Amino acid sequence: MKNILFRFLYLLFCSQISLSLFAIPPKQTILKPWEKGAWETGKYRNLFAEAGYNQKDIDAKLENTFKGVFEGPNKVYFEIGDSMAYISDIKNHDVRTEGMSYGMMIAVQFNRKDIFDKLWRWSKTYMQHQGGSSDGYFAWSCQTSGKRNSAGSASDGELYFVTSLIFAANRWGNNSGINYHAEAKRILDAMMTKTGENGVTNLINKEHKLITFVPSKGGDQFTDPSYNIPAFYEVWAKWGGDGRADFWKECAKASREYLHKACHPKTGLTPDYSEYNGISKGTFFHPGAQFRFDSWRVPMNIALDYSWSAADKEWQQQYGNRIQDFLYSQGINKYVDQYNIDGTPVEKVLGAGGYTKLRHSLGLVATSAAVSLTTTHEKSKEFIDALWNAKHEPYEDGYFDAYYDGLLYLFSIMHLSGNYRIIES
């Protein structure tokens, strides 16, 4: 009897092994994009949770990433006395409107009025022109002392300043020491009423209804794909209060149409700069049709527009699939941070922070995961996992980008946890 029982159990055990060998693995869940945006639903996707991560761990990652930028040993935020602070591009030893306005947007999203106000006071004191042909605009680069490296403006700084100030007005009101809405409206009025005096032009090209690369003669004749954020114009249309609501809606539409042209039809890659018709634009520093540092932001910006409005959802879904498909074809843990927009290798590698090397850069790992908000294929889960497991630490050769990698990393964690939101009044 014992032998019969033993043989039965043995055969049962073997059959279970055989079945497991031939079993079909469960199909991976596709994280399907939502059909409506937050303007309509008031809701935001938590893709980390959808991908299976624990909410407690998601909250901890968000908090720790924020602290890394603003408080940790590799922070880029520095307070000056009790009332001002700046964010520094450490590797370039300066303060940029890009970083200051990014910091303000992050601060208002996290409900950190203390940080927001300190960054704004520094920006207004040292960067914003008070009078003259550039009145209301900001010097795009300053030393940490406040001395200006350049008086000219980079248009994306003003773009983020206005939107973050409007959100601040909606969240905190205008009676606590800073009239946020008045400051936003001043910039809006300044950017659309320039006469060309001393070569200073409007921030938005009125003919094309697209943002300029820089609002000055010559630089106003082309754009930067990563400056085109249609979602922000819709915020201006609703709360700007400058009498240009219809124009801002037209700008949102024009920006979406422009991105169709600027994104490569096979790879989804964009050049750093382009003509208003989407054709790549070469500059003194950038030879032409290359996807480089500025362009890393485009996937994140399109994800933002999808999350908030889903106004161009069919194309944006195709775009998200396309760019992830290309990067995936290069190796999910191997794709580099500079390509020709057709996906071929660049002939000349542009350096950063004294290093010249192609990298699997955290900033691009982050934004290519953020675009998962738009995608309809299984690959997106691998991009989300790659970001979740990524570490903001020095690369093998010692290069470390606390600033750009760090800010894009934080923005993307915000996106994928459902914490980059329209702040309503």
Contacts in CASP RR format, 6 or more apart in sequence:
PFRMAT RR
TARGET T0000
AUTHOR 0000-0000-0000
METHOD contacts of the structure
MODEL  1
MKNILFRFLYLLFCSQISLSLFAIPPKQTILKPWEKGAWETGKYRNLFAE
AGYNQKDIDAKLENTFKGVFEGPNKVYFEIGDSMAYISDIKNHDVRTEGM
SYGMMIAVQFNRKDIFDKLWRWSKTYMQHQGGSSDGYFAWSCQTSGKRNS
AGSASDGELYFVTSLIFAANRWGNNSGINYHAEAKRILDAMMTKTGENGV
TNLINKEHKLITFVPSKGGDQFTDPSYNIPAFYEVWAKWGGDGRADFWKE
CAKASREYLHKACHPKTGLTPDYSEYNGISKGTFFHPGAQFRFDSWRVPM
NIALDYSWSAADKEWQQQYGNRIQDFLYSQGINKYVDQYNIDGTPVEKVL
GAGGYTKLRHSLGLVATSAAVSLTTTHEKSKEFIDALWNAKHEPYEDGYF
DAYYDGLLYLFSIMHLSGNYRIIES
28 378 0 8 1.000
28 381 0 8 1.000
29 381 0 8 1.000
30 376 0 8 1.000
30 377 0 8 1.000
30 378 0 8 1.000
30 380 0 8 1.000
31 47 0 8 1.000
31 50 0 8 1.000
31 51 0 8 1.000
31 372 0 8 1.000
31 375 0 8 1.000
31 380 0 8 1.000
31 381 0 8 1.000
31 384 0 8 1.000
32 376 0 8 1.000
33 306 0 8 1.000
33 310 0 8 1.000
33 313 0 8 1.000
33 317 0 8 1.000
33 373 0 8 1.000
33 374 0 8 1.000
33 375 0 8 1.000
33 376 0 8 1.000
34 41 0 8 1.000
34 43 0 8 1.000
34 45 0 8 1.000
34 310 0 8 1.000
35 310 0 8 1.000
35 313 0 8 1.000
36 310 0 8 1.000
37 43 0 8 1.000
37 306 0 8 1.000
37 307 0 8 1.000
37 308 0 8 1.000
37 309 0 8 1.000
37 310 0 8 1.000
38 44 0 8 1.000
38 307 0 8 1.000
38 308 0 8 1.000
38 309 0 8 1.000
38 421 0 8 1.000
38 422 0 8 1.000
39 234 0 8 1.000
39 308 0 8 1.000
39 309 0 8 1.000
39 422 0 8 1.000
40 310 0 8 1.000
42 422 0 8 1.000
44 307 0 8 1.000
44 418 0 8 1.000
44 419 0 8 1.000
44 420 0 8 1.000
44 421 0 8 1.000
45 307 0 8 1.000
45 373 0 8 1.000
45 418 0 8 1.000
46 55 0 8 1.000
46 58 0 8 1.000
46 416 0 8 1.000
46 417 0 8 1.000
46 418 0 8 1.000
47 372 0 8 1.000
47 373 0 8 1.000
47 384 0 8 1.000
47 416 0 8 1.000
47 417 0 8 1.000
47 418 0 8 1.000
48 58 0 8 1.000
48 61 0 8 1.000
48 384 0 8 1.000
48 388 0 8 1.000
48 416 0 8 1.000
48 417 0 8 1.000
49 55 0 8 1.000
49 58 0 8 1.000
49 417 0 8 1.000
51 381 0 8 1.000
51 384 0 8 1.000
51 385 0 8 1.000
51 388 0 8 1.000
53 388 0 8 1.000
58 417 0 8 1.000
59 417 0 8 1.000
61 388 0 8 1.000
61 413 0 8 1.000
61 417 0 8 1.000
62 413 0 8 1.000
62 414 0 8 1.000
62 417 0 8 1.000
62 419 0 8 1.000
65 392 0 8 1.000
65 409 0 8 1.000
65 410 0 8 1.000
65 413 0 8 1.000
66 106 0 8 1.000
66 110 0 8 1.000
66 410 0 8 1.000
68 74 0 8 1.000
68 75 0 8 1.000
68 392 0 8 1.000
68 406 0 8 1.000
69 75 0 8 1.000
69 76 0 8 1.000
69 77 0 8 1.000
69 106 0 8 1.000
69 402 0 8 1.000
69 406 0 8 1.000
69 407 0 8 1.000
69 410 0 8 1.000
70 77 0 8 1.000
70 115 0 8 1.000
71 77 0 8 1.000
74 392 0 8 1.000
74 400 0 8 1.000
74 402 0 8 1.000
75 402 0 8 1.000
76 87 0 8 1.000
76 88 0 8 1.000
76 89 0 8 1.000
76 90 0 8 1.000
76 402 0 8 1.000
76 403 0 8 1.000
76 406 0 8 1.000
76 407 0 8 1.000
77 85 0 8 1.000
77 86 0 8 1.000
77 87 0 8 1.000
77 103 0 8 1.000
77 115 0 8 1.000
78 85 0 8 1.000
78 86 0 8 1.000
78 87 0 8 1.000
78 88 0 8 1.000
78 144 0 8 1.000
79 85 0 8 1.000
79 118 0 8 1.000
80 86 0 8 1.000
80 118 0 8 1.000
80 122 0 8 1.000
83 117 0 8 1.000
83 118 0 8 1.000
83 121 0 8 1.000
84 118 0 8 1.000
84 121 0 8 1.000
84 122 0 8 1.000
84 125 0 8 1.000
85 115 0 8 1.000
85 118 0 8 1.000
85 119 0 8 1.000
85 122 0 8 1.000
86 95 0 8 1.000
86 100 0 8 1.000
86 119 0 8 1.000
86 122 0 8 1.000
86 144 0 8 1.000
87 95 0 8 1.000
87 99 0 8 1.000
87 100 0 8 1.000
87 102 0 8 1.000
87 103 0 8 1.000
87 119 0 8 1.000
87 403 0 8 1.000
88 94 0 8 1.000
88 95 0 8 1.000
88 144 0 8 1.000
88 403 0 8 1.000
89 95 0 8 1.000
89 96 0 8 1.000
89 98 0 8 1.000
89 99 0 8 1.000
89 403 0 8 1.000
89 404 0 8 1.000
90 401 0 8 1.000
90 402 0 8 1.000
90 403 0 8 1.000
91 352 0 8 1.000
91 353 0 8 1.000
91 354 0 8 1.000
91 401 0 8 1.000
91 402 0 8 1.000
91 403 0 8 1.000
92 353 0 8 1.000
93 143 0 8 1.000
93 144 0 8 1.000
94 141 0 8 1.000
94 142 0 8 1.000
94 143 0 8 1.000
94 144 0 8 1.000
94 149 0 8 1.000
95 122 0 8 1.000
95 126 0 8 1.000
95 127 0 8 1.000
95 141 0 8 1.000
95 142 0 8 1.000
95 143 0 8 1.000
95 144 0 8 1.000
95 146 0 8 1.000
96 140 0 8 1.000
96 141 0 8 1.000
96 142 0 8 1.000
96 154 0 8 1.000
97 123 0 8 1.000
97 127 0 8 1.000
97 138 0 8 1.000
97 139 0 8 1.000
97 140 0 8 1.000
97 141 0 8 1.000
97 153 0 8 1.000
97 154 0 8 1.000
97 156 0 8 1.000
97 157 0 8 1.000
97 158 0 8 1.000
97 160 0 8 1.000
97 161 0 8 1.000
98 140 0 8 1.000
98 154 0 8 1.000
98 156 0 8 1.000
98 157 0 8 1.000
98 160 0 8 1.000
99 403 0 8 1.000
99 407 0 8 1.000
100 119 0 8 1.000
100 122 0 8 1.000
100 123 0 8 1.000
100 127 0 8 1.000
100 157 0 8 1.000
100 161 0 8 1.000
101 123 0 8 1.000
101 156 0 8 1.000
101 157 0 8 1.000
101 158 0 8 1.000
101 159 0 8 1.000
101 160 0 8 1.000
101 161 0 8 1.000
101 164 0 8 1.000
102 160 0 8 1.000
102 407 0 8 1.000
102 411 0 8 1.000
103 115 0 8 1.000
103 119 0 8 1.000
103 164 0 8 1.000
103 407 0 8 1.000
104 116 0 8 1.000
104 119 0 8 1.000
104 120 0 8 1.000
104 123 0 8 1.000
104 160 0 8 1.000
104 161 0 8 1.000
104 164 0 8 1.000
104 165 0 8 1.000
104 168 0 8 1.000
105 160 0 8 1.000
105 163 0 8 1.000
105 164 0 8 1.000
105 167 0 8 1.000
106 407 0 8 1.000
106 410 0 8 1.000
106 411 0 8 1.000
106 414 0 8 1.000
107 113 0 8 1.000
107 115 0 8 1.000
107 116 0 8 1.000
107 119 0 8 1.000
107 164 0 8 1.000
108 116 0 8 1.000
108 164 0 8 1.000
108 167 0 8 1.000
108 168 0 8 1.000
108 171 0 8 1.000
108 423 0 8 1.000
109 167 0 8 1.000
109 414 0 8 1.000
109 419 0 8 1.000
109 420 0 8 1.000
109 421 0 8 1.000
109 423 0 8 1.000
111 171 0 8 1.000
113 168 0 8 1.000
113 171 0 8 1.000
113 172 0 8 1.000
113 176 0 8 1.000
116 164 0 8 1.000
116 168 0 8 1.000
117 178 0 8 1.000
120 165 0 8 1.000
120 178 0 8 1.000
120 183 0 8 1.000
122 146 0 8 1.000
123 138 0 8 1.000
123 161 0 8 1.000
124 183 0 8 1.000
126 139 0 8 1.000
126 142 0 8 1.000
126 146 0 8 1.000
126 148 0 8 1.000
127 138 0 8 1.000
127 139 0 8 1.000
127 140 0 8 1.000
127 142 0 8 1.000
127 148 0 8 1.000
128 136 0 8 1.000
128 137 0 8 1.000
128 138 0 8 1.000
128 139 0 8 1.000
129 135 0 8 1.000
129 136 0 8 1.000
129 137 0 8 1.000
129 138 0 8 1.000
129 139 0 8 1.000
129 151 0 8 1.000
130 136 0 8 1.000
133 194 0 8 1.000
133 195 0 8 1.000
133 196 0 8 1.000
133 197 0 8 1.000
133 198 0 8 1.000
133 199 0 8 1.000
133 200 0 8 1.000
134 151 0 8 1.000
134 152 0 8 1.000
134 153 0 8 1.000
134 198 0 8 1.000
134 200 0 8 1.000
135 190 0 8 1.000
136 186 0 8 1.000
136 187 0 8 1.000
136 190 0 8 1.000
137 152 0 8 1.000
137 153 0 8 1.000
137 158 0 8 1.000
137 187 0 8 1.000
137 190 0 8 1.000
137 191 0 8 1.000
137 200 0 8 1.000
137 203 0 8 1.000
137 215 0 8 1.000
138 153 0 8 1.000
138 157 0 8 1.000
138 158 0 8 1.000
138 161 0 8 1.000
139 148 0 8 1.000
139 149 0 8 1.000
139 150 0 8 1.000
139 151 0 8 1.000
139 152 0 8 1.000
139 153 0 8 1.000
140 150 0 8 1.000
140 152 0 8 1.000
140 153 0 8 1.000
140 154 0 8 1.000
140 157 0 8 1.000
140 214 0 8 1.000
141 148 0 8 1.000
141 149 0 8 1.000
141 150 0 8 1.000
142 148 0 8 1.000
142 149 0 8 1.000
143 149 0 8 1.000
152 214 0 8 1.000
152 216 0 8 1.000
153 203 0 8 1.000
153 214 0 8 1.000
153 215 0 8 1.000
153 216 0 8 1.000
154 213 0 8 1.000
154 214 0 8 1.000
155 203 0 8 1.000
155 211 0 8 1.000
155 212 0 8 1.000
155 213 0 8 1.000
155 214 0 8 1.000
155 215 0 8 1.000
155 224 0 8 1.000
155 227 0 8 1.000
156 211 0 8 1.000
156 224 0 8 1.000
156 226 0 8 1.000
156 227 0 8 1.000
158 187 0 8 1.000
158 191 0 8 1.000
158 203 0 8 1.000
159 203 0 8 1.000
159 211 0 8 1.000
159 227 0 8 1.000
159 229 0 8 1.000
159 232 0 8 1.000
160 232 0 8 1.000
161 184 0 8 1.000
161 187 0 8 1.000
162 184 0 8 1.000
162 187 0 8 1.000
162 188 0 8 1.000
162 232 0 8 1.000
162 236 0 8 1.000
162 240 0 8 1.000
163 232 0 8 1.000
163 235 0 8 1.000
163 236 0 8 1.000
165 180 0 8 1.000
165 181 0 8 1.000
165 183 0 8 1.000
165 184 0 8 1.000
165 187 0 8 1.000
166 180 0 8 1.000
166 181 0 8 1.000
166 184 0 8 1.000
166 235 0 8 1.000
166 236 0 8 1.000
166 239 0 8 1.000
166 240 0 8 1.000
167 235 0 8 1.000
167 423 0 8 1.000
168 178 0 8 1.000
168 180 0 8 1.000
169 179 0 8 1.000
169 180 0 8 1.000
169 181 0 8 1.000
169 184 0 8 1.000
169 239 0 8 1.000
169 425 0 8 1.000
170 239 0 8 1.000
170 423 0 8 1.000
170 424 0 8 1.000
170 425 0 8 1.000
171 423 0 8 1.000
172 180 0 8 1.000
173 180 0 8 1.000
173 181 0 8 1.000
174 180 0 8 1.000
174 181 0 8 1.000
174 182 0 8 1.000
181 239 0 8 1.000
181 240 0 8 1.000
181 241 0 8 1.000
184 240 0 8 1.000
185 240 0 8 1.000
185 241 0 8 1.000
185 242 0 8 1.000
188 236 0 8 1.000
188 240 0 8 1.000
188 241 0 8 1.000
188 242 0 8 1.000
188 244 0 8 1.000
189 242 0 8 1.000
191 202 0 8 1.000
191 203 0 8 1.000
191 204 0 8 1.000
191 215 0 8 1.000
192 202 0 8 1.000
192 203 0 8 1.000
192 204 0 8 1.000
192 206 0 8 1.000
192 242 0 8 1.000
192 244 0 8 1.000
193 202 0 8 1.000
194 200 0 8 1.000
194 201 0 8 1.000
194 202 0 8 1.000
194 215 0 8 1.000
196 217 0 8 1.000
199 216 0 8 1.000
199 217 0 8 1.000
200 215 0 8 1.000
200 216 0 8 1.000
201 212 0 8 1.000
201 215 0 8 1.000
201 216 0 8 1.000
201 217 0 8 1.000
201 220 0 8 1.000
202 212 0 8 1.000
202 215 0 8 1.000
202 220 0 8 1.000
203 211 0 8 1.000
203 212 0 8 1.000
203 215 0 8 1.000
204 210 0 8 1.000
204 211 0 8 1.000
204 212 0 8 1.000
204 251 0 8 1.000
205 211 0 8 1.000
205 212 0 8 1.000
205 220 0 8 1.000
205 221 0 8 1.000
205 223 0 8 1.000
205 276 0 8 1.000
208 254 0 8 1.000
208 258 0 8 1.000
208 276 0 8 1.000
209 247 0 8 1.000
209 250 0 8 1.000
209 251 0 8 1.000
209 253 0 8 1.000
209 254 0 8 1.000
209 255 0 8 1.000
210 223 0 8 1.000
210 228 0 8 1.000
210 251 0 8 1.000
210 254 0 8 1.000
210 255 0 8 1.000
210 258 0 8 1.000
210 276 0 8 1.000
211 223 0 8 1.000
211 224 0 8 1.000
211 227 0 8 1.000
211 228 0 8 1.000
211 251 0 8 1.000
211 255 0 8 1.000
212 219 0 8 1.000
212 220 0 8 1.000
212 221 0 8 1.000
212 222 0 8 1.000
212 223 0 8 1.000
213 219 0 8 1.000
213 220 0 8 1.000
213 222 0 8 1.000
213 223 0 8 1.000
213 224 0 8 1.000
213 227 0 8 1.000
213 273 0 8 1.000
214 220 0 8 1.000
222 273 0 8 1.000
222 274 0 8 1.000
222 275 0 8 1.000
222 276 0 8 1.000
222 281 0 8 1.000
223 258 0 8 1.000
223 273 0 8 1.000
223 274 0 8 1.000
223 275 0 8 1.000
223 276 0 8 1.000
224 272 0 8 1.000
224 273 0 8 1.000
224 274 0 8 1.000
224 294 0 8 1.000
225 258 0 8 1.000
225 259 0 8 1.000
225 262 0 8 1.000
225 263 0 8 1.000
225 270 0 8 1.000
225 271 0 8 1.000
225 272 0 8 1.000
225 273 0 8 1.000
225 274 0 8 1.000
225 278 0 8 1.000
225 294 0 8 1.000
225 295 0 8 1.000
225 298 0 8 1.000
226 270 0 8 1.000
226 272 0 8 1.000
226 294 0 8 1.000
226 295 0 8 1.000
226 296 0 8 1.000
226 297 0 8 1.000
226 298 0 8 1.000
226 301 0 8 1.000
228 255 0 8 1.000
228 258 0 8 1.000
228 259 0 8 1.000
228 262 0 8 1.000
228 301 0 8 1.000
229 255 0 8 1.000
229 301 0 8 1.000
229 304 0 8 1.000
229 305 0 8 1.000
230 251 0 8 1.000
230 252 0 8 1.000
230 253 0 8 1.000
230 255 0 8 1.000
230 256 0 8 1.000
230 305 0 8 1.000
230 309 0 8 1.000
230 311 0 8 1.000
230 312 0 8 1.000
231 252 0 8 1.000
231 301 0 8 1.000
231 304 0 8 1.000
231 305 0 8 1.000
231 308 0 8 1.000
231 309 0 8 1.000
233 248 0 8 1.000
233 249 0 8 1.000
233 251 0 8 1.000
233 252 0 8 1.000
233 255 0 8 1.000
234 248 0 8 1.000
234 249 0 8 1.000
234 252 0 8 1.000
234 308 0 8 1.000
234 309 0 8 1.000
235 422 0 8 1.000
236 242 0 8 1.000
236 244 0 8 1.000
236 245 0 8 1.000
236 248 0 8 1.000
237 244 0 8 1.000
237 245 0 8 1.000
237 246 0 8 1.000
237 248 0 8 1.000
237 249 0 8 1.000
237 252 0 8 1.000
238 245 0 8 1.000
239 425 0 8 1.000
240 248 0 8 1.000
252 311 0 8 1.000
256 305 0 8 1.000
256 311 0 8 1.000
256 312 0 8 1.000
256 315 0 8 1.000
258 276 0 8 1.000
258 278 0 8 1.000
259 270 0 8 1.000
259 298 0 8 1.000
259 302 0 8 1.000
259 319 0 8 1.000
260 315 0 8 1.000
261 277 0 8 1.000
261 278 0 8 1.000
261 279 0 8 1.000
262 270 0 8 1.000
262 271 0 8 1.000
262 274 0 8 1.000
262 278 0 8 1.000
263 269 0 8 1.000
263 270 0 8 1.000
263 298 0 8 1.000
263 319 0 8 1.000
263 322 0 8 1.000
263 323 0 8 1.000
264 270 0 8 1.000
264 341 0 8 1.000
264 342 0 8 1.000
264 343 0 8 1.000
265 322 0 8 1.000
266 322 0 8 1.000
266 326 0 8 1.000
266 342 0 8 1.000
267 322 0 8 1.000
267 323 0 8 1.000
267 326 0 8 1.000
267 339 0 8 1.000
267 341 0 8 1.000
267 342 0 8 1.000
267 343 0 8 1.000
268 319 0 8 1.000
268 320 0 8 1.000
268 322 0 8 1.000
268 323 0 8 1.000
268 326 0 8 1.000
268 341 0 8 1.000
269 291 0 8 1.000
269 295 0 8 1.000
269 323 0 8 1.000
269 326 0 8 1.000
269 339 0 8 1.000
269 340 0 8 1.000
269 341 0 8 1.000
269 342 0 8 1.000
269 343 0 8 1.000
270 291 0 8 1.000
270 295 0 8 1.000
270 298 0 8 1.000
270 341 0 8 1.000
271 280 0 8 1.000
271 281 0 8 1.000
271 282 0 8 1.000
271 286 0 8 1.000
271 288 0 8 1.000
271 289 0 8 1.000
271 290 0 8 1.000
271 291 0 8 1.000
271 295 0 8 1.000
271 341 0 8 1.000
272 286 0 8 1.000
272 288 0 8 1.000
272 290 0 8 1.000
272 291 0 8 1.000
272 292 0 8 1.000
272 293 0 8 1.000
272 294 0 8 1.000
272 295 0 8 1.000
273 280 0 8 1.000
273 281 0 8 1.000
273 282 0 8 1.000
273 283 0 8 1.000
273 286 0 8 1.000
273 288 0 8 1.000
273 294 0 8 1.000
274 280 0 8 1.000
274 281 0 8 1.000
275 281 0 8 1.000
280 288 0 8 1.000
280 289 0 8 1.000
280 290 0 8 1.000
280 341 0 8 1.000
281 288 0 8 1.000
282 288 0 8 1.000
285 350 0 8 1.000
286 292 0 8 1.000
286 350 0 8 1.000
287 348 0 8 1.000
289 340 0 8 1.000
289 341 0 8 1.000
289 342 0 8 1.000
290 338 0 8 1.000
290 339 0 8 1.000
290 340 0 8 1.000
290 341 0 8 1.000
290 346 0 8 1.000
291 338 0 8 1.000
291 339 0 8 1.000
291 340 0 8 1.000
291 341 0 8 1.000
291 343 0 8 1.000
292 337 0 8 1.000
292 338 0 8 1.000
292 350 0 8 1.000
293 337 0 8 1.000
293 350 0 8 1.000
293 352 0 8 1.000
293 404 0 8 1.000
296 337 0 8 1.000
296 361 0 8 1.000
296 363 0 8 1.000
296 364 0 8 1.000
296 367 0 8 1.000
296 408 0 8 1.000
297 367 0 8 1.000
297 408 0 8 1.000
298 367 0 8 1.000
299 320 0 8 1.000
299 323 0 8 1.000
299 367 0 8 1.000
299 368 0 8 1.000
299 370 0 8 1.000
299 371 0 8 1.000
300 366 0 8 1.000
300 367 0 8 1.000
300 370 0 8 1.000
300 371 0 8 1.000
300 408 0 8 1.000
300 411 0 8 1.000
300 412 0 8 1.000
300 415 0 8 1.000
302 316 0 8 1.000
302 319 0 8 1.000
302 320 0 8 1.000
302 371 0 8 1.000
302 374 0 8 1.000
303 367 0 8 1.000
303 370 0 8 1.000
303 371 0 8 1.000
303 372 0 8 1.000
303 373 0 8 1.000
303 374 0 8 1.000
303 415 0 8 1.000
304 415 0 8 1.000
304 420 0 8 1.000
305 311 0 8 1.000
305 312 0 8 1.000
305 316 0 8 1.000
306 312 0 8 1.000
306 313 0 8 1.000
306 316 0 8 1.000
306 373 0 8 1.000
306 374 0 8 1.000
307 373 0 8 1.000
307 415 0 8 1.000
307 418 0 8 1.000
307 420 0 8 1.000
308 422 0 8 1.000
310 316 0 8 1.000
313 374 0 8 1.000
316 374 0 8 1.000
317 374 0 8 1.000
317 375 0 8 1.000
317 376 0 8 1.000
319 371 0 8 1.000
319 374 0 8 1.000
320 371 0 8 1.000
320 372 0 8 1.000
320 374 0 8 1.000
320 375 0 8 1.000
321 375 0 8 1.000
321 376 0 8 1.000
321 377 0 8 1.000
321 379 0 8 1.000
323 368 0 8 1.000
323 371 0 8 1.000
324 368 0 8 1.000
324 371 0 8 1.000
324 372 0 8 1.000
324 375 0 8 1.000
324 377 0 8 1.000
324 379 0 8 1.000
324 380 0 8 1.000
324 383 0 8 1.000
325 377 0 8 1.000
325 379 0 8 1.000
326 343 0 8 1.000
327 335 0 8 1.000
327 368 0 8 1.000
327 383 0 8 1.000
328 335 0 8 1.000
328 379 0 8 1.000
328 382 0 8 1.000
328 383 0 8 1.000
330 336 0 8 1.000
332 382 0 8 1.000
332 383 0 8 1.000
332 386 0 8 1.000
333 360 0 8 1.000
333 386 0 8 1.000
334 360 0 8 1.000
335 360 0 8 1.000
335 364 0 8 1.000
336 358 0 8 1.000
336 359 0 8 1.000
336 360 0 8 1.000
336 361 0 8 1.000
337 358 0 8 1.000
337 359 0 8 1.000
337 360 0 8 1.000
337 361 0 8 1.000
337 363 0 8 1.000
337 364 0 8 1.000
338 346 0 8 1.000
338 349 0 8 1.000
338 350 0 8 1.000
338 358 0 8 1.000
339 345 0 8 1.000
339 346 0 8 1.000
340 346 0 8 1.000
346 358 0 8 1.000
349 356 0 8 1.000
349 357 0 8 1.000
349 358 0 8 1.000
350 356 0 8 1.000
351 357 0 8 1.000
352 399 0 8 1.000
352 401 0 8 1.000
353 399 0 8 1.000
353 401 0 8 1.000
355 397 0 8 1.000
355 399 0 8 1.000
357 397 0 8 1.000
357 399 0 8 1.000
359 395 0 8 1.000
359 399 0 8 1.000
361 401 0 8 1.000
361 405 0 8 1.000
362 390 0 8 1.000
362 392 0 8 1.000
362 401 0 8 1.000
362 405 0 8 1.000
362 406 0 8 1.000
362 408 0 8 1.000
362 409 0 8 1.000
363 404 0 8 1.000
363 405 0 8 1.000
363 406 0 8 1.000
363 408 0 8 1.000
363 409 0 8 1.000
363 412 0 8 1.000
364 408 0 8 1.000
365 386 0 8 1.000
365 387 0 8 1.000
365 390 0 8 1.000
366 387 0 8 1.000
366 390 0 8 1.000
366 405 0 8 1.000
366 408 0 8 1.000
366 409 0 8 1.000
366 411 0 8 1.000
366 412 0 8 1.000
366 413 0 8 1.000
367 408 0 8 1.000
367 411 0 8 1.000
367 412 0 8 1.000
368 383 0 8 1.000
369 383 0 8 1.000
369 384 0 8 1.000
369 386 0 8 1.000
369 387 0 8 1.000
369 412 0 8 1.000
369 416 0 8 1.000
370 387 0 8 1.000
370 411 0 8 1.000
370 412 0 8 1.000
370 415 0 8 1.000
370 416 0 8 1.000
371 383 0 8 1.000
372 380 0 8 1.000
372 381 0 8 1.000
372 383 0 8 1.000
372 384 0 8 1.000
372 416 0 8 1.000
373 415 0 8 1.000
373 416 0 8 1.000
384 416 0 8 1.000
387 412 0 8 1.000
387 413 0 8 1.000
387 416 0 8 1.000
390 409 0 8 1.000
392 402 0 8 1.000
392 405 0 8 1.000
392 406 0 8 1.000
392 409 0 8 1.000
393 400 0 8 1.000
394 400 0 8 1.000
411 420 0 8 1.000
413 419 0 8 1.000
414 420 0 8 1.000
END
